[in-house]
Amino acid sequence: MTNWQAEFEKHKAAERREILYWTLAWGTFGIVLDTVARMWWQP
């Protein structure tokens, strides 16, 4: 039981870390895209 709970907590932590990485990746991608768009469509 205790082992199962520890395994579950580890899995939850890994999942949370994965979500954080994806959020950071998409955020960076959005900033880069925004910068490129601003440079590209400047009058």
Secondary structure, DSSP 4 states (H G I P E B T S, - for coil): -HHHHHHHHHHHHHHHHHHHHHHHHHHHHHHHHHHHHHHHT--
